[in-house]
Amino acid sequence: MRPLHLLASALLLLDPEAASAQATWNMSTEYPQSAMPGVGITTFAARVAEISAGRLQIKPGFDASGGIRSADMIAAIVQGRVQAGDAFASTLGDVDPIFALASLPFLVGSIADARRLADLARPFFAAALQKKAQRLLYLTPWPPSGIWSKTPLKTSADLANLSIRTYDTISSEVFAGAGAKAISISFADTMPKLADGSINAVLSSGDGGAGRELWKFLPYFSEITYSLPLSVAIVSQAIYDGLSPELREAVDTASRQTENELWLVMRARQQENYRRMRENGVTIESGLAPDVIAQLQSGAAAAQQAWCASSGLACQQVLEAFKAGKP
């Protein structure tokens, strides 16, 4: 059997189309299938299968299957544990500051602004990933982040009672500066800490929260539009380059279609999330007291200044262009 196995391998090497016919990518996210990254991977898998006539298959993995968190995604792909994945962008801030851009506090206030910022940042995301031998497939938008809590936030003093899960260094600094106890952890690690009482609040959109059933522990959601973050869907550049030209085109087309569909989904996503949250007993608070917002926003300007100091040209070419209203 061994000679036959070697012969088959040699034939695949000589015939790239035959090799492509066998192609399967494992693609992972730390979020549930119902959250935006899960919807993105599911959509991408369907589009790739359709466009490639089944010659390339994407096998989705949700809920940090294999133990892969967003911050670990690039390393996991390099190690061959998965071929592709969707990672919450700001957790990759140590790779390049550009990934923290979309999570800067109180920078965008609408889906239209979030998409314009994403389009400005796209070439910078792609270049940063290329340095790590990764290829950007598409960007995954998130609904606005708010505060899930056990009790309502009425005054700035209530912030001091929060032991809150944050999602990156910047959000930890902002909430710590506002008087809260902040800990940056993966969403995949959040539920156990809620269960054991070590945290009593979560910074998240209603999207990820709905998927994880945060309402079992946190019956209040404060709508503050802290940010409209992004995730990045990526694949090993070597894996992509190993595809035939036809399959590379299929991947590129599926990527564009997936991102466009995700932005379209966003228009109704927030209201659907709120409906589900209310059905499960969540009180959604809007129009928080000015002193609560002021306490949080006090760290926003400093966060932007610190990001600009670390990001170099991206500050001028992306952030300043965005603030100036340039497309």
C-alpha positions in Angstrom: 0.0 0.0 0.0 2.9 2.4 0.7 4.0 2.7 -3.0 0.4 3.3 -4.0 0.1 6.1 -1.4 3.3 7.7 -2.6 2.1 7.5 -6.2 -1.2 9.1 -5.3 0.7 11.9 -3.5 2.9 12.5 -6.5 0.0 12.7 -8.8 -1.6 15.3 -6.6 1.5 17.4 -6.7 1.6 17.2 -10.5 -2.0 18.1 -10.8 -2.9 21.2 -8.7 -6.6 20.9 -9.7 -6.7 17.4 -8.2 -5.1 18.7 -5.1 -7.6 21.5 -5.0 -10.4 19.0 -5.2 -9.3 17.7 -1.8 -9.0 21.1 -0.1 -10.7 21.6 3.3 -10.1 24.5 5.6 -10.8 24.4 9.3 -12.0 27.9 10.3 -12.4 28.9 13.9 -13.9 31.6 16.1 -14.2 32.0 19.8 -17.8 33.1 19.4 -21.0 31.1 19.1 -22.6 30.4 15.7 -25.3 32.9 16.4 -22.9 35.9 16.9 -21.7 37.9 14.0 -18.4 36.1 13.5 -20.3 32.8 13.5 -22.7 34.1 11.0 -19.8 35.3 8.9 -18.0 31.9 8.9 -21.2 30.1 8.1 -21.9 32.5 5.2 -18.4 32.3 3.9 -18.4 28.5 4.0 -21.6 28.4 2.0 -20.4 30.9 -0.6 -17.1 29.2 -1.1 -18.7 25.8 -1.6 -21.2 27.3 -4.1 -18.7 29.3 -6.1 -16.0 26.6 -6.1 -18.6 23.9 -7.0 -17.5 22.0 -3.8 -13.8 21.9 -4.7 -13.0 23.9 -1.5 -14.8 23.2 1.7 -14.8 25.4 4.8 -15.3 23.5 8.1 -16.5 26.0 10.7 -15.6 25.8 14.4 -17.4 27.9 17.0 -17.1 28.6 20.8 -13.3 28.5 20.8 -13.3 24.9 19.6 -9.8 23.5 20.1 -9.2 26.2 22.7 -8.4 28.9 20.2 -9.2 32.4 21.4 -9.0 35.5 19.2 -5.6 36.5 20.6 -4.2 33.1 19.7 -5.6 33.0 16.1 -2.5 34.0 14.2 -0.3 31.6 16.1 -2.9 28.8 15.7 -2.9 29.3 11.9 0.9 29.4 11.8 1.1 26.2 13.7 -1.4 24.5 11.4 -4.1 24.0 14.1 -6.5 25.7 11.7 -6.1 27.1 8.3 -8.3 30.2 8.8 -10.2 32.0 11.5 -12.1 35.0 12.7 -10.5 37.0 15.5 -11.8 40.0 17.4 -9.5 42.7 16.0 -8.5 44.6 19.1 -7.1 41.5 20.8 -4.4 41.6 18.1 -3.2 45.0 19.2 0.2 43.6 20.2 0.7 42.5 16.6 0.0 46.0 15.3 -1.8 49.0 16.8 -4.0 49.3 13.8 -6.2 46.4 15.1 -7.3 48.5 18.1 -8.7 51.2 15.8 -12.3 50.1 15.5 -12.5 49.6 19.3 -11.4 53.1 20.2 -14.1 54.4 22.6 -16.9 56.8 21.4 -15.3 57.2 17.9 -18.2 56.0 15.8 -21.9 56.3 16.4 -23.6 54.7 13.5 -23.3 51.7 11.1 -22.5 54.0 8.3 -19.6 55.5 10.2 -18.4 52.1 11.2 -18.3 50.9 7.6 -16.5 54.0 6.4 -13.9 53.6 9.1 -13.5 49.9 8.2 -13.0 50.8 4.5 -10.3 53.3 5.4 -8.5 50.8 7.7 -8.7 47.8 5.4 -5.4 48.3 3.6 -3.6 48.8 6.9 -5.2 45.6 8.4 -4.1 43.7 5.3 -0.5 45.0 5.4 -0.2 44.2 9.1 -1.5 40.6 8.6 0.8 40.2 5.6 3.8 40.8 7.8 2.7 37.7 9.8 2.2 35.6 6.6 -1.6 36.0 6.9 -4.2 37.2 4.3 -7.2 39.3 5.2 -10.4 37.6 3.9 -13.1 39.9 5.1 -14.0 42.2 8.0 -16.8 41.2 10.4 -18.8 44.2 11.9 -20.3 44.1 15.4 -23.3 46.0 16.8 -22.6 48.7 19.3 -20.9 47.7 22.6 -22.7 48.4 25.9 -22.6 47.5 29.5 -24.3 44.4 30.8 -24.7 44.6 34.6 -26.5 43.0 37.6 -27.9 46.4 38.7 -28.7 49.5 36.8 -26.2 52.2 36.3 -27.7 55.4 37.7 -24.7 57.5 38.7 -21.0 57.6 38.2 -20.6 56.1 41.7 -22.2 52.9 40.3 -19.2 52.4 38.0 -17.0 51.8 41.1 -19.1 48.8 41.9 -18.4 47.1 38.6 -16.0 44.2 38.2 -16.3 44.2 34.5 -15.0 42.0 31.7 -13.5 44.2 29.0 -12.2 43.1 25.6 -8.8 44.8 25.1 -6.2 46.9 26.8 -7.8 50.2 25.9 -11.3 49.3 27.3 -9.6 48.1 30.5 -7.8 51.4 30.9 -11.0 53.4 30.2 -13.1 51.5 32.7 -10.4 51.4 35.3 -10.0 55.2 34.9 -13.7 55.5 35.5 -13.3 53.7 38.8 -14.4 50.1 37.9 -12.4 47.0 38.4 -11.6 45.9 34.8 -10.3 42.6 33.5 -9.6 41.9 29.8 -10.6 38.3 29.0 -11.8 36.3 26.0 -15.5 36.0 25.6 -15.0 32.2 25.8 -13.8 32.6 29.4 -16.5 35.1 30.5 -19.3 32.8 31.5 -17.4 30.8 34.2 -16.4 34.1 35.8 -20.0 35.3 35.9 -21.0 32.0 37.4 -18.4 32.1 40.2 -19.1 35.8 40.8 -15.6 37.1 40.1 -17.1 39.6 37.6 -20.5 41.3 37.7 -20.6 43.2 34.4 -19.5 42.7 30.8 -18.6 45.1 28.0 -20.2 43.6 24.9 -22.8 44.2 22.2 -26.2 42.6 22.6 -25.1 40.3 19.8 -22.4 38.4 21.6 -24.3 38.7 24.8 -27.5 37.3 23.3 -25.5 34.4 21.9 -23.9 33.6 25.3 -27.2 34.1 27.3 -25.7 36.8 29.5 -29.2 37.5 30.7 -29.0 34.5 33.0 -26.6 36.6 35.2 -26.9 40.2 34.1 -30.5 41.6 33.6 -29.5 45.2 32.7 -28.0 46.5 29.5 -26.8 50.1 29.3 -26.9 51.3 25.7 -23.8 53.6 25.5 -22.5 52.9 21.9 -19.0 52.5 23.4 -17.8 51.3 20.0 -18.8 49.3 17.0 -15.9 46.9 16.8 -14.6 44.7 14.1 -13.3 41.2 13.8 -10.9 40.1 11.1 -11.3 36.9 9.1 -7.9 35.6 8.0 -6.2 32.7 6.3 -2.6 31.5 6.0 -1.1 33.3 2.9 0.7 30.1 2.0 -2.5 28.1 2.1 -4.2 30.7 -0.1 -1.2 30.8 -2.5 -1.4 27.0 -2.8 -4.8 27.1 -4.4 -5.4 27.2 -8.1 -6.1 30.6 -9.6 -9.8 29.6 -10.0 -10.1 28.7 -6.3 -8.3 31.9 -5.2 -10.8 33.8 -7.2 -13.6 31.8 -5.6 -12.2 32.7 -2.1 -11.9 36.4 -3.0 -15.4 36.5 -4.4 -16.9 34.7 -1.4 -15.0 37.1 0.9 -16.5 40.2 -0.7 -20.0 38.6 -0.7 -19.7 37.6 2.9 -18.6 41.1 4.1 -21.4 42.8 2.1 -24.0 40.4 3.6 -22.7 41.0 7.1 -23.1 44.8 6.8 -26.6 44.3 5.4 -27.4 42.0 8.4 -26.2 44.7 10.8 -29.1 47.0 9.9 -31.6 44.7 11.5 -29.3 42.9 13.9 -29.4 45.3 16.8 -33.2 45.4 17.0 -33.4 41.6 16.7 -30.9 41.3 19.6 -32.9 43.8 21.7 -36.1 41.9 21.1 -34.5 38.6 22.2 -33.0 40.3 25.2 -36.3 41.8 26.4 -38.0 38.4 25.9 -35.5 37.0 28.4 -36.1 39.7 31.0 -33.3 42.2 30.2 -34.0 45.9 30.9 -32.3 48.0 28.2 -31.3 51.4 29.5 -30.7 54.3 27.2 -29.9 57.9 28.0 -27.7 57.3 30.9 -27.0 60.1 33.4 -24.6 62.6 32.0 -22.1 62.1 34.8 -21.9 58.3 33.9 -21.1 59.1 30.3 -18.7 61.9 31.2 -16.8 59.6 33.5 -16.3 57.0 30.7 -15.6 59.6 28.0 -12.9 61.2 30.1 -10.6 58.3 29.1 -11.7 58.3 25.4 -9.6 61.3 24.4 -6.5 60.0 26.2 -7.0 56.6 24.5 -7.1 58.1 21.1 -4.0 60.2 21.8 -2.2 57.1 23.0 -3.3 55.1 19.9 -2.1 57.9 17.6 1.3 57.9 19.4 1.8 54.2 18.8 0.2 53.8 15.3 2.3 56.2 13.2 1.0 57.0 9.8 -2.3 55.1 10.4 -3.3 57.9 12.8 -3.0 60.5 10.0 -4.1 58.4 7.1 -7.0 56.6 8.8 -8.2 58.3 12.0 -7.7 61.9 10.9 -9.2 61.1 7.5 -12.2 59.5 9.2 -12.7 62.5 11.4 -12.5 64.8 8.4 -15.3 62.9 6.8 -13.1 61.5 3.9 -14.3 58.3 2.2 
